[in-house]
Amino acid sequence: MSEDDILLGIALIVALATACQILAGKLRVPALILLLPVGFAAGALTDIIHPDQLVGEEFSALVSLSVAVILYDAGLGLDLRNLRGDTRSIVGRLLLFGVAFTFLAVCAIGPALFGMSLRVASMVGMILVVSGPTVVGPLLQYVRPTDKVRRLLIWEGTLTDPIGAILGALVFHAIATTNQIDIGRGYQIGQFIISLAVGLVGGAVGIGLLWLTLRVLRLGEALGTLAQLATVIAVSAACDIVRDDTGLIAAIVIGMAAANIRGFDMPARRPFFETLVQLIIGLLFISISSSVAPDSLTPVLLPTLLLVAVLVLVVRPLVAFVATMGKHMTMGERAFAGWMAPRGIVAASTAAAFAAPLVQLGLPGASKVLPVTFLVIVSTVVLYALTAGPVARLLGVARPNRTMPLLVGGAPWAVALGTALRSAGLDVQMWAGQSEERERIKDAGIKLARGDLLATATNPRARLEGVNAVFLLTDDDDFNALASVLVQDNVEGPVYRVGPPDESHGVVAPYTGGAILFGSSLVRHVLAARFEQGARFEVQPASQPLPPGYEELFLVRGDGRLEPSDATRTVIPEADDLVVLLAPAPAGGTGGQYPSSGEASD
């Protein structure tokens, strides 16, 4: 290829990857649904984006390092505090039985379906044991299942990738060197343990490097992100040089350690790293799918659809049934876990890495490895993307649209507001730091959030579970302002803070953006003063007229969605809605005039 062709090919891959992800975001579908067919079509229509021509034989090494970066990012989202009890046991079973059952099933039916040798079928079987966070995560974000199911599937999808990649490498080398399948023999088991050990040692080295750069040297956001990227790539490359695909284990170990070891000074936000991961995913899928020849799909199309049917309707439900047997899960949760096993980037990258060497060995059916894997990925992603939502609702595991608010603060007026929201039918939680405030919350009968909930919410790698709206109502305006910024990206819903006095001289609060509750008139000290003087929070049907002197605070929709009143938008009530109001203090109440919004009364 000429230099111009290479430049054009790289530009086209980047443009297609970006366009697909933007369009997928607008359509609220996994980007993989668009990336694979677009890459396939581009590869069929042009020769300038084929990776073997753009990069050559070194493409598999680039894929390995790219996947390591993806898995490091996935590891940052794994909170070990969520891997306890039944969850840990079920994830272990899903990994063990999932790998074994999938591998054996493909080995059993692959030769008959595709006319390939048992050795090639074993390679396909090991490629298809993986799932992946790049596919599972977006699907679960769209479906919004219960937290228990979400944790199981995310942990399984993340951990099965490096395990499947290492086992795939072992199967390939067993086939290439001994002309037989001996993955079950003691020698290959020992090889797997050695590979695992290499990955763990590499992970330990990576943890030490991150500790040096992020904790000892105290690098900032830009240099800290650069240090993470360099550490993951360097350690993964070193591990892969020692043992094939062990860099993936090291990458996940480093990510999990950075997310769970106290003392790591991780950057509060990682926009560059997250953007890089999204770009890598797009580039890999476009590149790999472009290498699939159109004429290679036709002979394997119907057999692959039969294979997908076996994997989806037989293998996966059986794996989920065995893994969840005797555990505290509802039938709906068990069934949904049995309906989610899409294949993703590691399956594609493993197939791309080993397909050509298998063809060179002259094994019957080796040329079908890549097209079969491509069709399985497309089929499973499309199937689960179209059906996951309806299936989750049918099984009763999709979380309702009801708002589950967390109120932060324990002042008397804040507790009274929480009581009013609870009387409107909402599942309210409250959090407060001082023991007096916590006792006040308990005495009101409101659920007291666990002590580390807010710390979890401000963790840039954590996701706040069981909460989809946060209202910051403490007496510290600067705390409310800072927390609103930190919590925003970790909550599946809005984050509001009570307004500071208009003329306050706080360090942060007057200058920080973010959504302010109730506009500029009902700021924090005004609400507190009015409550002290006898004003109360009341709930009434939205169909009733607003009493004189009452002010509207929230609208609770008939389906349980909570919509605060503020100056930025108009909330139009419907017949079955409820409205939360601030009633005026009784005439001749306890205290004189209300303070204006610009007067602090602390």
C-alpha positions in Angstrom: 0.0 0.0 0.0 1.1 3.5 -0.7 1.6 6.1 2.0 -1.6 7.9 0.9 -3.5 4.7 1.1 -2.3 4.1 4.6 -3.2 7.6 5.7 -6.6 7.3 4.1 -7.2 3.9 5.7 -6.3 5.1 9.2 -8.5 8.2 8.8 -11.4 6.1 7.5 -11.2 3.7 10.5 -11.2 6.5 13.0 -14.0 8.3 11.3 -16.2 5.2 11.1 -15.5 4.2 14.7 -16.4 7.6 16.0 -19.5 8.0 13.8 -20.8 4.5 14.9 -20.3 5.3 18.6 -22.0 8.7 18.3 -25.0 7.3 16.5 -25.2 4.4 18.9 -25.3 6.9 21.8 -28.1 8.8 20.2 -30.1 5.6 19.5 -29.3 4.2 23.0 -28.0 0.9 21.7 -24.7 -0.9 22.2 -22.1 0.5 19.7 -21.2 -3.0 18.7 -24.5 -3.3 16.8 -23.2 -0.7 14.4 -19.4 -1.2 14.6 -19.4 -4.8 13.3 -21.7 -4.4 10.2 -20.1 -1.1 9.3 -16.6 -2.5 9.6 -17.6 -5.5 7.6 -19.3 -3.4 4.9 -16.2 -1.0 4.7 -13.9 -4.0 4.4 -16.0 -5.5 1.6 -16.2 -2.2 -0.4 -12.6 -1.1 0.0 -9.1 -2.6 0.5 -7.6 0.3 2.4 -8.8 -0.6 6.0 -7.7 -4.2 6.2 -5.4 -4.5 9.2 -3.2 -7.1 7.6 -2.3 -4.5 4.9 -2.2 -1.4 7.1 -0.2 -3.0 10.0 0.8 -6.4 8.8 1.6 -9.4 11.1 2.1 -7.1 14.1 -1.6 -6.4 14.3 -2.2 -9.2 16.8 0.3 -7.6 19.2 -1.4 -4.2 18.9 -4.7 -5.9 19.6 -3.4 -7.6 22.7 -2.1 -4.3 24.2 -5.3 -2.5 23.2 -7.4 -5.1 25.0 -5.2 -4.8 28.0 -6.0 -1.1 28.2 -9.7 -1.9 27.9 -9.6 -4.6 30.7 -7.6 -2.2 33.0 -10.4 0.3 32.6 -12.9 -2.5 33.3 -11.0 -3.5 36.4 -11.3 0.1 37.8 -15.0 -0.5 38.0 -14.8 -3.7 40.1 -15.5 -3.0 43.8 -14.4 -6.0 45.9 -16.9 -4.9 48.5 -19.6 -6.0 46.1 -18.0 -9.5 45.7 -19.1 -11.1 48.9 -21.3 -14.0 50.0 -23.5 -15.4 47.3 -22.2 -13.0 44.7 -18.7 -14.4 45.0 -19.8 -18.0 44.9 -22.1 -17.4 41.9 -19.5 -15.5 39.9 -17.0 -18.4 40.6 -19.5 -20.9 39.4 -20.4 -18.9 36.3 -16.7 -18.8 35.4 -16.0 -22.4 36.0 -19.1 -24.0 34.5 -19.5 -21.3 31.9 -16.1 -22.0 30.4 -16.4 -25.8 30.7 -20.0 -26.2 29.3 -19.4 -23.7 26.4 -16.2 -25.4 25.4 -17.6 -28.9 25.5 -20.8 -27.9 23.7 -18.9 -26.4 20.8 -16.5 -29.3 20.7 -19.4 -31.7 20.5 -21.4 -30.0 17.7 -18.8 -28.0 15.9 -17.3 -30.7 13.7 -20.8 -31.8 12.5 -22.1 -28.2 11.9 -19.1 -26.8 10.1 -17.2 -29.8 8.8 -14.1 -28.9 10.8 -11.7 -31.0 12.7 -12.2 -31.5 16.4 -9.0 -29.6 17.0 -10.4 -26.5 15.2 -13.7 -26.9 16.9 -11.9 -26.8 20.3 -10.3 -23.6 19.3 -13.7 -22.1 18.4 -15.1 -23.4 21.6 -12.4 -21.7 23.7 -12.8 -18.4 21.8 -16.6 -18.4 22.5 -16.3 -18.8 26.2 -15.7 -15.1 26.8 -18.2 -12.4 27.1 -16.8 -9.0 28.0 -17.6 -5.7 29.8 -17.6 -3.7 26.6 -20.8 -5.4 25.5 -22.4 -6.4 28.9 -22.0 -3.0 30.4 -23.8 -0.9 27.8 -26.6 -3.5 27.7 -27.1 -3.5 31.4 -27.0 0.3 31.5 -29.9 0.3 29.0 -31.9 -2.5 30.7 -31.2 -1.3 34.3 -31.7 -4.7 36.1 -31.5 -5.2 39.9 -28.1 -4.5 41.5 -27.6 -8.2 42.3 -27.9 -9.3 38.7 -25.9 -6.4 37.4 -23.0 -7.2 39.7 -23.0 -10.8 38.7 -22.9 -10.2 35.0 -20.3 -7.4 35.2 -17.9 -9.4 37.3 -18.4 -12.5 35.1 -18.0 -10.5 31.9 -14.8 -8.8 33.1 -13.1 -11.8 34.6 -13.9 -14.3 31.9 -12.0 -12.4 29.3 -8.5 -12.9 30.5 -9.3 -16.5 31.5 -10.7 -17.3 28.1 -7.8 -15.6 26.3 -5.2 -17.6 28.2 -7.0 -20.8 27.7 -7.3 -20.0 24.0 -3.6 -19.5 23.8 -3.0 -22.8 25.6 -5.4 -24.7 23.3 -3.7 -23.2 20.2 -0.2 -24.1 21.3 -1.5 -27.6 22.3 -2.9 -28.0 18.8 0.1 -26.5 17.0 2.8 -28.5 18.9 1.2 -31.9 19.6 -1.5 -32.2 17.0 -4.0 -33.1 19.6 -6.2 -31.6 22.3 -4.7 -32.1 25.7 -6.1 -29.1 27.5 -7.5 -31.4 30.2 -4.2 -33.2 30.9 -2.1 -32.3 33.8 0.6 -30.7 31.6 -1.8 -28.1 30.2 -3.3 -27.4 33.6 0.1 -26.7 34.9 0.7 -24.4 31.9 -2.4 -22.5 32.8 -1.3 -22.1 36.4 2.1 -20.8 35.2 0.4 -18.3 32.9 -1.8 -17.2 35.8 1.2 -16.8 38.0 3.0 -14.7 35.4 0.0 -12.4 35.1 -0.3 -12.0 38.8 3.4 -11.2 39.2 3.1 -8.7 36.4 0.0 -7.2 38.1 2.1 -6.9 41.4 4.8 -5.0 39.5 2.2 -2.8 37.9 0.7 -2.0 41.3 4.1 -1.0 42.6 4.6 1.3 39.6 1.2 2.9 40.1 1.9 3.4 43.8 5.1 5.1 43.0 3.7 7.4 40.4 0.3 8.2 41.9 1.0 8.0 45.6 4.7 8.8 46.1 5.2 11.3 43.3 1.6 12.6 43.6 1.1 13.2 39.9 -1.8 15.3 38.9 -4.7 14.3 36.6 -2.8 14.7 33.2 0.4 13.0 34.3 -1.4 10.5 36.4 -3.4 9.4 33.4 -0.3 9.2 31.4 1.4 7.1 34.1 -1.5 4.7 34.2 -1.5 4.2 30.5 2.3 3.7 30.3 2.2 1.2 33.2 -0.6 -0.9 31.8 1.0 -1.1 28.3 4.6 -1.7 29.6 3.6 -4.4 32.1 1.2 -6.1 29.7 3.8 -6.2 27.0 6.4 -7.6 29.3 4.0 -10.3 30.5 3.0 -11.2 26.9 6.7 -11.6 26.0 7.1 -14.1 28.8 3.8 -15.9 28.3 1.2 -15.3 25.6 -1.9 -13.4 26.7 -0.8 -13.1 30.4 -0.8 -9.3 30.0 -4.6 -9.4 30.2 -4.5 -10.9 33.7 -1.9 -8.3 34.7 -4.1 -5.5 33.4 -7.2 -6.5 35.3 -5.2 -7.1 38.5 -3.7 -3.6 38.2 -7.1 -2.0 37.6 -8.8 -3.9 40.5 -5.9 -2.9 42.9 -6.1 0.8 41.9 -9.8 0.7 42.5 -9.8 -1.1 45.9 -6.5 -0.4 47.7 -6.8 2.5 50.0 -4.2 5.2 49.5 -4.1 5.3 45.7 -4.4 9.0 44.7 -6.4 8.3 41.5 -7.4 11.3 39.4 -10.9 12.4 40.3 -12.0 12.4 36.7 -10.6 10.3 33.8 -12.1 11.9 30.7 -9.0 11.3 28.5 -8.7 7.7 29.6 -12.4 7.0 29.1 -12.3 8.6 25.7 -9.2 6.6 24.8 -10.9 3.3 25.7 -14.0 4.2 23.6 -11.8 5.0 20.7 -9.8 1.7 21.0 -13.0 -0.3 21.1 -14.2 1.3 18.0 -10.9 0.9 16.1 -10.6 -2.7 17.1 -14.1 -3.7 16.0 -13.9 -1.8 12.7 -10.5 -3.3 11.9 -11.3 -6.9 12.9 -14.7 -7.0 11.2 -13.2 -5.5 8.0 -10.9 -8.6 7.7 -13.9 -10.9 7.4 -14.4 -11.8 3.7 -18.0 -11.6 2.6 -17.8 -14.9 0.6 -16.6 -16.7 3.8 -19.9 -16.0 5.6 -22.4 -17.7 3.3 -21.2 -21.3 3.9 -21.3 -20.9 7.7 -24.4 -18.7 8.1 -27.0 -21.3 8.8 -24.8 -23.6 10.9 -23.7 -20.6 13.0 -27.3 -19.6 13.6 -27.9 -23.2 14.9 -24.8 -22.9 17.1 -26.1 -19.6 18.5 -29.4 -21.2 19.2 -27.7 -24.0 21.2 -25.5 -21.4 23.1 -28.5 -19.1 23.9 -31.2 -21.6 24.6 -29.3 -24.6 26.1 -25.8 -23.8 27.3 -26.3 -20.5 28.9 -29.5 -21.3 30.8 -27.9 -24.5 32.0 -24.8 -22.6 33.2 -26.9 -20.1 35.1 -29.1 -22.8 36.6 -26.1 -24.6 38.0 -24.3 -21.4 39.1 -27.3 -20.0 41.0 -28.5 -23.3 42.5 -29.2 -23.0 46.2 -28.4 -19.2 46.3 -30.7 -16.4 47.4 -31.9 -15.3 44.0 -35.4 -15.1 42.7 -36.5 -17.2 39.7 -36.6 -14.0 37.6 -33.0 -13.1 38.5 -31.8 -16.6 37.8 -33.6 -16.7 34.4 -32.3 -13.3 33.4 -28.7 -14.3 34.3 -29.4 -17.2 31.9 -30.4 -14.9 29.1 -27.3 -12.7 29.0 -24.1 -14.0 27.4 -23.1 -11.7 24.5 -19.7 -12.1 22.9 -17.4 -9.1 22.6 -13.9 -7.7 21.8 -11.8 -10.5 23.3 -13.6 -13.2 21.3 -13.0 -11.1 18.1 -9.4 -10.4 19.0 -8.6 -14.0 19.9 -10.1 -15.2 16.7 -8.2 -12.6 14.7 -4.9 -13.7 16.4 -5.3 -17.5 15.9 -7.3 -17.9 12.7 -4.4 -17.3 10.3 -1.9 -19.6 12.1 -4.5 -22.4 12.1 -5.0 -22.0 8.4 -1.2 -22.2 7.8 -1.2 -25.4 9.7 -3.6 -26.8 7.1 -6.2 -28.0 9.6 -9.7 -28.8 8.1 -12.1 -25.9 8.7 -9.6 -23.5 10.0 -10.7 -20.8 7.5 -14.1 -20.8 9.2 -12.9 -19.7 12.6 -13.0 -16.0 12.0 -16.3 -15.9 10.1 -18.0 -18.1 12.7 -16.8 -16.0 15.5 -17.9 -12.8 13.7 -21.4 -14.2 13.1 -21.7 -15.4 16.7 -20.7 -11.9 18.0 -23.2 -10.1 15.7 -26.0 -12.6 16.4 -25.7 -12.6 20.2 -25.3 -8.8 20.5 -28.3 -8.1 18.3 -30.4 -10.8 20.0 -29.7 -9.6 23.5 -29.9 -5.9 22.6 -33.4 -6.4 21.2 -34.7 -8.7 23.9 -32.9 -7.9 27.1 -35.3 -5.0 28.0 -38.5 -6.9 27.4 -37.2 -10.1 29.0 -36.1 -8.1 32.1 -39.5 -6.5 32.5 -41.2 -9.9 31.9 -39.1 -11.5 34.6 -39.6 -8.6 37.0 -35.8 -7.8 37.3 -35.9 -4.4 35.6 -35.8 -1.7 38.1 -38.9 0.5 37.8 -38.7 4.2 36.8 -39.5 5.1 40.4 -37.1 7.6 41.8 -35.1 6.3 44.8 -33.7 9.4 46.3 -30.8 9.9 48.7 -31.1 13.0 50.9 -27.8 14.1 52.4 -28.2 16.1 55.6 -29.9 15.7 58.9 -31.2 19.1 59.8 -34.8 19.1 61.1 -36.2 20.6 57.9 -34.3 18.1 55.7 -35.7 15.2 57.8 -39.2 16.6 57.5 -38.8 16.8 53.8 -37.6 13.2 53.6 -40.7 12.2 55.6 -43.0 14.0 53.2 -41.3 12.4 50.2 -41.7 9.0 51.8 -45.4 9.7 52.5 -45.7 10.3 48.7 -44.7 6.7 48.1 -40.9 7.0 47.4 -38.2 4.8 48.8 -36.2 7.4 50.6 -32.8 7.0 52.1 -30.9 9.6 54.1 -27.3 10.1 55.1 -25.8 12.4 57.8 -22.4 12.5 59.5 -23.2 13.7 63.0 -24.7 11.2 65.5 -27.4 13.7 66.5 -28.6 14.0 62.9 -28.4 10.2 62.4 -30.6 9.7 65.4 -33.1 12.2 64.1 -33.3 10.3 60.8 -33.8 7.0 62.6 -36.5 8.5 64.9 -38.4 9.7 61.8 -38.5 6.1 60.5 -36.5 6.9 57.4 -33.9 4.4 56.2 -30.4 5.5 57.2 -28.0 4.9 54.4 -24.8 2.9 55.3 -21.9 4.9 56.5 -19.7 4.6 53.4 -22.5 5.3 50.9 -21.5 8.9 50.2 -17.8 8.0 50.1 -18.7 5.4 47.5 -20.7 8.0 45.5 -17.7 10.3 45.3 -15.4 7.5 44.2 -14.8 8.1 40.4 -14.7 4.3 39.8 -17.7 3.4 41.8 -21.4 3.4 41.0 -24.0 4.3 43.5 -26.4 1.3 43.8 -29.9 1.5 45.0 -30.1 5.3 44.4 -31.0 7.2 41.3 -31.3 10.8 42.6 -29.2 12.7 45.2 -30.3 15.8 47.0 -27.5 17.6 49.0 -29.2 19.4 51.9 -26.4 19.9 54.5 -25.7 23.1 56.3 -22.3 23.4 54.6 -22.8 25.1 51.2 -19.3 24.4 50.1 -19.7 20.7 50.8 -22.9 20.6 48.9 -21.3 22.2 45.9 -18.2 20.0 45.8 -20.2 16.8 46.4 -22.6 17.7 43.6 -19.6 17.7 41.2 -18.1 14.5 42.4 -21.3 12.5 42.7 -22.8 13.6 39.3 -21.2 10.9 37.1 -21.9 8.0 39.6 -25.7 8.3 39.9 -28.2 7.1 37.4 -30.2 10.3 37.7 -30.1 13.9 38.7 -28.0 15.5 41.5 -29.4 18.6 43.1 -28.1 20.8 45.9 -29.9 23.3 48.1 -29.1 26.8 47.1 -26.6 28.9 49.2 -27.5 32.5 50.1 -27.2 34.8 47.1 -24.5 37.0 48.7 -22.7 34.2 50.6 -18.9 34.3 50.8 -18.3 30.5 50.6 -15.1 29.2 49.0 -16.9 27.1 46.4 -20.6 27.3 46.6 -21.3 30.7 45.0 -19.1 29.9 42.0 -20.0 26.3 41.2 -22.5 25.2 38.6 -25.0 22.4 39.1 -28.7 22.1 39.6 -30.1 24.1 42.4 -33.3 23.0 44.2 -36.3 25.3 44.2 -34.7 28.3 42.5 -33.1 31.3 44.1 -35.8 32.1 46.6 -36.0 29.0 48.7 -32.3 28.7 49.6 -31.0 26.7 52.5 -31.2 29.2 55.4 -34.7 30.4 54.2 -36.0 26.9 54.3 -34.5 26.3 57.7 -35.9 29.5 59.1 -39.4 29.0 57.8 -39.5 25.4 59.2 -38.3 26.7 62.6 -41.2 29.3 62.5 -43.8 26.6 61.8 -43.8 26.0 58.1 -44.3 22.4 57.2 -44.1 20.1 54.2 -47.4 18.7 52.9 -48.4 16.3 50.1 -51.6 16.6 48.1 -53.0 15.5 44.7 -51.8 17.7 41.9 -55.4 18.0 40.7 -56.3 20.1 43.7 -55.7 23.9 43.5 -52.6 25.3 45.2 -53.7 26.8 48.5 -52.8 30.5 49.1 -49.3 31.0 50.4 -48.2 27.4 49.6 -45.1 26.9 47.4 -44.5 23.9 45.1 -41.3 21.9 45.8 -41.7 18.5 44.0 -44.0 16.7 41.7 -44.3 13.0 42.2 -45.5 11.4 39.0 -48.0 8.5 39.1 -45.2 6.0 38.2 -43.1 7.2 41.1 -40.7 9.6 39.2 -39.7 12.6 41.3 -39.4 16.0 39.5 -38.2 18.9 41.5 -39.4 22.4 40.9 -36.8 24.9 39.8 -36.4 27.9 37.7 -34.9 26.1 34.7 -38.0 24.3 33.5 -41.8 24.1 33.9 -43.3 21.0 35.4 -46.8 20.3 34.1 -48.8 18.0 36.5 -51.1 15.2 35.4 -54.2 13.8 36.9 -52.6 11.0 39.0 -49.6 13.1 40.2 -48.9 14.2 43.7 -47.3 17.5 44.7 -45.1 18.2 47.7 -45.7 21.7 49.0 -44.1 24.0 51.6 -47.0 25.3 53.7 -46.6 28.7 55.3 -46.1 29.1 59.0 -49.3 29.6 61.1 -50.3 33.2 61.7 -48.7 34.5 64.8 -46.0 31.8 64.6 -42.8 31.6 66.6 -40.7 33.9 64.8 -40.8 37.3 63.0 -40.0 37.9 59.3 -38.5 35.3 57.1 -35.0 36.1 56.1 -34.4 37.1 52.5 -32.4 34.8 50.2 -29.4 37.1 50.6 -29.3 37.0 54.4 -27.5 34.2 56.1 -28.9 33.0 59.4 -26.3 30.4 60.4 
